């Protein structure tokens, strides 16, 4: 049972990280389309930090 709980927690963390990554990629795409250089730099830094 304890192992199952650990696996669930690990899967949850992985899903959370994947969702954050997907969100950052989308926000970066929108910022590039708008030409918002400051936001692009900020999001790129955020992506490097979260990797």
PDB file with SEQRES, HELIX, SHEET and CRYST1 records, atoms N, CA, C and O in Angstrom:
SEQRES   1 A   51  UNK UNK UNK UNK UNK UNK UNK UNK UNK UNK UNK UNK UNK          
SEQRES   2 A   51  UNK UNK UNK UNK UNK UNK UNK UNK UNK UNK UNK UNK UNK          
SEQRES   3 A   51  UNK UNK UNK UNK UNK UNK UNK UNK UNK UNK UNK UNK UNK          
SEQRES   4 A   51  UNK UNK UNK UNK UNK UNK UNK UNK UNK UNK UNK UNK              
HELIX    1 AA1 UNK A    2  UNK A   34  1                                  33    
HELIX    2 AA2 UNK A   37  UNK A   50  1                                  14    
CRYST1    1.000    1.000    1.000  90.00  90.00  90.00 P 1           1          
ATOM      1  N   UNK A   1       0.831  -1.203   0.000  1.00  0.00           N  
ATOM      2  CA  UNK A   1       0.000   0.000   0.000  1.00  0.00           C  
ATOM      3  C   UNK A   1       0.866   1.254   0.000  1.00  0.00           C  
ATOM      4  O   UNK A   1       0.587   2.204  -0.731  1.00  0.00           O  
ATOM      5  N   UNK A   2       1.909   1.257   0.814  1.00  0.00           N  
ATOM      6  CA  UNK A   2       2.782   2.419   0.885  1.00  0.00           C  
ATOM      7  C   UNK A   2       3.460   2.682  -0.464  1.00  0.00           C  
ATOM      8  O   UNK A   2       3.620   3.833  -0.871  1.00  0.00           O  
ATOM      9  N   UNK A   3       3.858   1.604  -1.152  1.00  0.00           N  
ATOM     10  CA  UNK A   3       4.494   1.725  -2.463  1.00  0.00           C  
ATOM     11  C   UNK A   3       3.514   2.332  -3.465  1.00  0.00           C  
ATOM     12  O   UNK A   3       3.895   3.159  -4.294  1.00  0.00           O  
ATOM     13  N   UNK A   4       2.281   1.925  -3.384  1.00  0.00           N  
ATOM     14  CA  UNK A   4       1.242   2.447  -4.268  1.00  0.00           C  
ATOM     15  C   UNK A   4       1.059   3.949  -4.059  1.00  0.00           C  
ATOM     16  O   UNK A   4       0.886   4.706  -5.014  1.00  0.00           O  
ATOM     17  N   UNK A   5       1.101   4.360  -2.808  1.00  0.00           N  
ATOM     18  CA  UNK A   5       0.957   5.777  -2.482  1.00  0.00           C  
ATOM     19  C   UNK A   5       2.133   6.580  -3.024  1.00  0.00           C  
ATOM     20  O   UNK A   5       1.958   7.692  -3.521  1.00  0.00           O  
ATOM     21  N   UNK A   6       3.331   6.012  -2.927  1.00  0.00           N  
ATOM     22  CA  UNK A   6       4.521   6.677  -3.465  1.00  0.00           C  
ATOM     23  C   UNK A   6       4.436   6.812  -4.976  1.00  0.00           C  
ATOM     24  O   UNK A   6       4.785   7.853  -5.533  1.00  0.00           O  
ATOM     25  N   UNK A   7       3.970   5.756  -5.639  1.00  0.00           N  
ATOM     26  CA  UNK A   7       3.822   5.814  -7.094  1.00  0.00           C  
ATOM     27  C   UNK A   7       2.789   6.857  -7.491  1.00  0.00           C  
ATOM     28  O   UNK A   7       2.994   7.595  -8.455  1.00  0.00           O  
ATOM     29  N   UNK A   8       1.696   6.928  -6.769  1.00  0.00           N  
ATOM     30  CA  UNK A   8       0.666   7.926  -7.047  1.00  0.00           C  
ATOM     31  C   UNK A   8       1.208   9.335  -6.884  1.00  0.00           C  
ATOM     32  O   UNK A   8       0.928  10.211  -7.702  1.00  0.00           O  
ATOM     33  N   UNK A   9       1.971   9.553  -5.846  1.00  0.00           N  
ATOM     34  CA  UNK A   9       2.555  10.872  -5.606  1.00  0.00           C  
ATOM     35  C   UNK A   9       3.536  11.227  -6.717  1.00  0.00           C  
ATOM     36  O   UNK A   9       3.562  12.367  -7.182  1.00  0.00           O  
ATOM     37  N   UNK A  10       4.341  10.258  -7.145  1.00  0.00           N  
ATOM     38  CA  UNK A  10       5.311  10.489  -8.217  1.00  0.00           C  
ATOM     39  C   UNK A  10       4.600  10.829  -9.525  1.00  0.00           C  
ATOM     40  O   UNK A  10       5.000  11.752 -10.234  1.00  0.00           O  
ATOM     41  N   UNK A  11       3.550  10.083  -9.839  1.00  0.00           N  
ATOM     42  CA  UNK A  11       2.792  10.344 -11.064  1.00  0.00           C  
ATOM     43  C   UNK A  11       2.134  11.714 -11.012  1.00  0.00           C  
ATOM     44  O   UNK A  11       2.074  12.424 -12.016  1.00  0.00           O  
ATOM     45  N   UNK A  12       1.647  12.074  -9.846  1.00  0.00           N  
ATOM     46  CA  UNK A  12       1.019  13.381  -9.681  1.00  0.00           C  
ATOM     47  C   UNK A  12       2.027  14.500  -9.905  1.00  0.00           C  
ATOM     48  O   UNK A  12       1.723  15.488 -10.573  1.00  0.00           O  
ATOM     49  N   UNK A  13       3.234  14.346  -9.344  1.00  0.00           N  
ATOM     50  CA  UNK A  13       4.285  15.358  -9.546  1.00  0.00           C  
ATOM     51  C   UNK A  13       4.665  15.468 -11.021  1.00  0.00           C  
ATOM     52  O   UNK A  13       4.844  16.568 -11.544  1.00  0.00           O  
ATOM     53  N   UNK A  14       4.784  14.323 -11.681  1.00  0.00           N  
ATOM     54  CA  UNK A  14       5.145  14.324 -13.104  1.00  0.00           C  
ATOM     55  C   UNK A  14       4.063  15.000 -13.945  1.00  0.00           C  
ATOM     56  O   UNK A  14       4.373  15.762 -14.860  1.00  0.00           O  
ATOM     57  N   UNK A  15       2.814  14.726 -13.640  1.00  0.00           N  
ATOM     58  CA  UNK A  15       1.701  15.342 -14.370  1.00  0.00           C  
ATOM     59  C   UNK A  15       1.684  16.848 -14.131  1.00  0.00           C  
ATOM     60  O   UNK A  15       1.445  17.628 -15.053  1.00  0.00           O  
ATOM     61  N   UNK A  16       1.937  17.247 -12.900  1.00  0.00           N  
ATOM     62  CA  UNK A  16       1.961  18.671 -12.563  1.00  0.00           C  
ATOM     63  C   UNK A  16       3.072  19.388 -13.340  1.00  0.00           C  
ATOM     64  O   UNK A  16       2.856  20.462 -13.902  1.00  0.00           O  
ATOM     65  N   UNK A  17       4.251  18.781 -13.361  1.00  0.00           N  
ATOM     66  CA  UNK A  17       5.379  19.369 -14.087  1.00  0.00           C  
ATOM     67  C   UNK A  17       5.093  19.457 -15.586  1.00  0.00           C  
ATOM     68  O   UNK A  17       5.429  20.454 -16.224  1.00  0.00           O  
ATOM     69  N   UNK A  18       4.473  18.418 -16.148  1.00  0.00           N  
ATOM     70  CA  UNK A  18       4.122  18.416 -17.568  1.00  0.00           C  
ATOM     71  C   UNK A  18       3.111  19.514 -17.876  1.00  0.00           C  
ATOM     72  O   UNK A  18       3.208  20.177 -18.909  1.00  0.00           O  
ATOM     73  N   UNK A  19       2.140  19.709 -16.981  1.00  0.00           N  
ATOM     74  CA  UNK A  19       1.148  20.773 -17.174  1.00  0.00           C  
ATOM     75  C   UNK A  19       1.787  22.149 -17.129  1.00  0.00           C  
ATOM     76  O   UNK A  19       1.441  23.022 -17.924  1.00  0.00           O  
ATOM     77  N   UNK A  20       2.711  22.347 -16.211  1.00  0.00           N  
ATOM     78  CA  UNK A  20       3.412  23.626 -16.120  1.00  0.00           C  
ATOM     79  C   UNK A  20       4.218  23.866 -17.394  1.00  0.00           C  
ATOM     80  O   UNK A  20       4.208  24.968 -17.941  1.00  0.00           O  
ATOM     81  N   UNK A  21       4.916  22.834 -17.864  1.00  0.00           N  
ATOM     82  CA  UNK A  21       5.719  22.947 -19.075  1.00  0.00           C  
ATOM     83  C   UNK A  21       4.837  23.307 -20.272  1.00  0.00           C  
ATOM     84  O   UNK A  21       5.182  24.187 -21.062  1.00  0.00           O  
ATOM     85  N   UNK A  22       3.706  22.625 -20.399  1.00  0.00           N  
ATOM     86  CA  UNK A  22       2.787  22.891 -21.508  1.00  0.00           C  
ATOM     87  C   UNK A  22       2.260  24.323 -21.447  1.00  0.00           C  
ATOM     88  O   UNK A  22       2.159  25.000 -22.470  1.00  0.00           O  
ATOM     89  N   UNK A  23       1.932  24.770 -20.257  1.00  0.00           N  
ATOM     90  CA  UNK A  23       1.436  26.135 -20.076  1.00  0.00           C  
ATOM     91  C   UNK A  23       2.505  27.158 -20.455  1.00  0.00           C  
ATOM     92  O   UNK A  23       2.215  28.137 -21.144  1.00  0.00           O  
ATOM     93  N   UNK A  24       3.737  26.934 -20.007  1.00  0.00           N  
ATOM     94  CA  UNK A  24       4.832  27.845 -20.341  1.00  0.00           C  
ATOM     95  C   UNK A  24       5.066  27.898 -21.849  1.00  0.00           C  
ATOM     96  O   UNK A  24       5.281  28.972 -22.412  1.00  0.00           O  
ATOM     97  N   UNK A  25       5.022  26.737 -22.499  1.00  0.00           N  
ATOM     98  CA  UNK A  25       5.223  26.698 -23.950  1.00  0.00           C  
ATOM     99  C   UNK A  25       4.142  27.475 -24.680  1.00  0.00           C  
ATOM    100  O   UNK A  25       4.420  28.190 -25.642  1.00  0.00           O  
ATOM    101  N   UNK A  26       2.906  27.331 -24.217  1.00  0.00           N  
ATOM    102  CA  UNK A  26       1.806  28.068 -24.845  1.00  0.00           C  
ATOM    103  C   UNK A  26       1.967  29.577 -24.630  1.00  0.00           C  
ATOM    104  O   UNK A  26       1.813  30.368 -25.560  1.00  0.00           O  
ATOM    105  N   UNK A  27       2.277  29.954 -23.401  1.00  0.00           N  
ATOM    106  CA  UNK A  27       2.466  31.385 -23.103  1.00  0.00           C  
ATOM    107  C   UNK A  27       3.614  31.964 -23.917  1.00  0.00           C  
ATOM    108  O   UNK A  27       3.537  33.104 -24.375  1.00  0.00           O  
ATOM    109  N   UNK A  28       4.677  31.188 -24.101  1.00  0.00           N  
ATOM    110  CA  UNK A  28       5.820  31.628 -24.884  1.00  0.00           C  
ATOM    111  C   UNK A  28       5.420  31.805 -26.354  1.00  0.00           C  
ATOM    112  O   UNK A  28       5.831  32.772 -26.995  1.00  0.00           O  
ATOM    113  N   UNK A  29       4.637  30.894 -26.876  1.00  0.00           N  
ATOM    114  CA  UNK A  29       4.176  30.990 -28.253  1.00  0.00           C  
ATOM    115  C   UNK A  29       3.354  32.266 -28.457  1.00  0.00           C  
ATOM    116  O   UNK A  29       3.544  32.984 -29.438  1.00  0.00           O  
ATOM    117  N   UNK A  30       2.451  32.535 -27.534  1.00  0.00           N  
ATOM    118  CA  UNK A  30       1.612  33.733 -27.633  1.00  0.00           C  
ATOM    119  C   UNK A  30       2.472  34.993 -27.530  1.00  0.00           C  
ATOM    120  O   UNK A  30       2.259  35.950 -28.274  1.00  0.00           O  
ATOM    121  N   UNK A  31       3.437  34.999 -26.618  1.00  0.00           N  
ATOM    122  CA  UNK A  31       4.318  36.160 -26.457  1.00  0.00           C  
ATOM    123  C   UNK A  31       5.114  36.398 -27.742  1.00  0.00           C  
ATOM    124  O   UNK A  31       5.309  37.544 -28.148  1.00  0.00           O  
ATOM    125  N   UNK A  32       5.571  35.326 -28.378  1.00  0.00           N  
ATOM    126  CA  UNK A  32       6.320  35.467 -29.641  1.00  0.00           C  
ATOM    127  C   UNK A  32       5.422  36.024 -30.740  1.00  0.00           C  
ATOM    128  O   UNK A  32       5.848  36.872 -31.524  1.00  0.00           O  
ATOM    129  N   UNK A  33       4.188  35.551 -30.795  1.00  0.00           N  
ATOM    130  CA  UNK A  33       3.244  36.047 -31.800  1.00  0.00           C  
ATOM    131  C   UNK A  33       2.982  37.533 -31.613  1.00  0.00           C  
ATOM    132  O   UNK A  33       2.817  38.267 -32.588  1.00  0.00           O  
ATOM    133  N   UNK A  34       2.943  37.975 -30.371  1.00  0.00           N  
ATOM    134  CA  UNK A  34       2.702  39.389 -30.067  1.00  0.00           C  
ATOM    135  C   UNK A  34       3.976  40.222 -30.158  1.00  0.00           C  
ATOM    136  O   UNK A  34       3.915  41.451 -30.201  1.00  0.00           O  
ATOM    137  N   UNK A  35       5.124  39.558 -30.189  1.00  0.00           N  
ATOM    138  CA  UNK A  35       6.393  40.276 -30.248  1.00  0.00           C  
ATOM    139  C   UNK A  35       6.785  40.908 -28.920  1.00  0.00           C  
ATOM    140  O   UNK A  35       7.517  41.898 -28.902  1.00  0.00           O  
ATOM    141  N   UNK A  36       6.315  40.357 -27.822  1.00  0.00           N  
ATOM    142  CA  UNK A  36       6.596  40.897 -26.485  1.00  0.00           C  
ATOM    143  C   UNK A  36       7.939  40.346 -25.989  1.00  0.00           C  
ATOM    144  O   UNK A  36       7.995  39.312 -25.324  1.00  0.00           O  
ATOM    145  N   UNK A  37       9.015  41.059 -26.328  1.00  0.00           N  
ATOM    146  CA  UNK A  37      10.367  40.583 -26.034  1.00  0.00           C  
ATOM    147  C   UNK A  37      10.626  40.414 -24.532  1.00  0.00           C  
ATOM    148  O   UNK A  37      11.287  39.460 -24.120  1.00  0.00           O  
ATOM    149  N   UNK A  38      10.117  41.320 -23.732  1.00  0.00           N  
ATOM    150  CA  UNK A  38      10.341  41.229 -22.291  1.00  0.00           C  
ATOM    151  C   UNK A  38       9.688  39.970 -21.729  1.00  0.00           C  
ATOM    152  O   UNK A  38      10.294  39.256 -20.929  1.00  0.00           O  
ATOM    153  N   UNK A  39       8.453  39.699 -22.148  1.00  0.00           N  
ATOM    154  CA  UNK A  39       7.754  38.508 -21.671  1.00  0.00           C  
ATOM    155  C   UNK A  39       8.439  37.248 -22.195  1.00  0.00           C  
ATOM    156  O   UNK A  39       8.517  36.250 -21.479  1.00  0.00           O  
ATOM    157  N   UNK A  40       8.932  37.278 -23.424  1.00  0.00           N  
ATOM    158  CA  UNK A  40       9.648  36.138 -23.993  1.00  0.00           C  
ATOM    159  C   UNK A  40      10.856  35.807 -23.134  1.00  0.00           C  
ATOM    160  O   UNK A  40      11.068  34.647 -22.780  1.00  0.00           O  
ATOM    161  N   UNK A  41      11.648  36.816 -22.798  1.00  0.00           N  
ATOM    162  CA  UNK A  41      12.831  36.587 -21.958  1.00  0.00           C  
ATOM    163  C   UNK A  41      12.441  36.027 -20.590  1.00  0.00           C  
ATOM    164  O   UNK A  41      13.087  35.113 -20.076  1.00  0.00           O  
ATOM    165  N   UNK A  42      11.393  36.577 -20.014  1.00  0.00           N  
ATOM    166  CA  UNK A  42      10.939  36.121 -18.700  1.00  0.00           C  
ATOM    167  C   UNK A  42      10.482  34.657 -18.760  1.00  0.00           C  
ATOM    168  O   UNK A  42      10.834  33.864 -17.887  1.00  0.00           O  
ATOM    169  N   UNK A  43       9.715  34.305 -19.766  1.00  0.00           N  
ATOM    170  CA  UNK A  43       9.221  32.941 -19.885  1.00  0.00           C  
ATOM    171  C   UNK A  43      10.329  31.958 -20.196  1.00  0.00           C  
ATOM    172  O   UNK A  43      10.318  30.830 -19.704  1.00  0.00           O  
ATOM    173  N   UNK A  44      11.293  32.378 -21.017  1.00  0.00           N  
ATOM    174  CA  UNK A  44      12.440  31.511 -21.294  1.00  0.00           C  
ATOM    175  C   UNK A  44      13.240  31.244 -20.020  1.00  0.00           C  
ATOM    176  O   UNK A  44      13.699  30.126 -19.788  1.00  0.00           O  
ATOM    177  N   UNK A  45      13.401  32.272 -19.205  1.00  0.00           N  
ATOM    178  CA  UNK A  45      14.106  32.095 -17.930  1.00  0.00           C  
ATOM    179  C   UNK A  45      13.327  31.159 -17.018  1.00  0.00           C  
ATOM    180  O   UNK A  45      13.907  30.319 -16.330  1.00  0.00           O  
ATOM    181  N   UNK A  46      12.017  31.310 -17.021  1.00  0.00           N  
ATOM    182  CA  UNK A  46      11.158  30.447 -16.194  1.00  0.00           C  
ATOM    183  C   UNK A  46      11.276  28.990 -16.650  1.00  0.00           C  
ATOM    184  O   UNK A  46      11.284  28.075 -15.827  1.00  0.00           O  
ATOM    185  N   UNK A  47      11.366  28.784 -17.954  1.00  0.00           N  
ATOM    186  CA  UNK A  47      11.498  27.424 -18.489  1.00  0.00           C  
ATOM    187  C   UNK A  47      12.839  26.823 -18.078  1.00  0.00           C  
ATOM    188  O   UNK A  47      12.908  25.646 -17.723  1.00  0.00           O  
ATOM    189  N   UNK A  48      13.893  27.613 -18.122  1.00  0.00           N  
ATOM    190  CA  UNK A  48      15.199  27.102 -17.706  1.00  0.00           C  
ATOM    191  C   UNK A  48      15.187  26.749 -16.217  1.00  0.00           C  
ATOM    192  O   UNK A  48      15.768  25.745 -15.804  1.00  0.00           O  
ATOM    193  N   UNK A  49      14.529  27.573 -15.431  1.00  0.00           N  
ATOM    194  CA  UNK A  49      14.461  27.343 -13.987  1.00  0.00           C  
ATOM    195  C   UNK A  49      13.667  26.077 -13.655  1.00  0.00           C  
ATOM    196  O   UNK A  49      14.015  25.339 -12.734  1.00  0.00           O  
ATOM    197  N   UNK A  50      12.605  25.838 -14.412  1.00  0.00           N  
ATOM    198  CA  UNK A  50      11.727  24.702 -14.095  1.00  0.00           C  
ATOM    199  C   UNK A  50      12.235  23.385 -14.684  1.00  0.00           C  
ATOM    200  O   UNK A  50      11.666  22.330 -14.401  1.00  0.00           O  
ATOM    201  N   UNK A  51      13.264  23.425 -15.474  1.00  0.00           N  
ATOM    202  CA  UNK A  51      13.797  22.183 -16.083  1.00  0.00           C  
ATOM    203  C   UNK A  51      14.571  21.354 -15.104  1.00  0.00           C  
ATOM    204  O   UNK A  51      15.078  20.291 -15.460  1.00  0.00           O  
TER     205      UNK A  51                                                      
END                                                                             
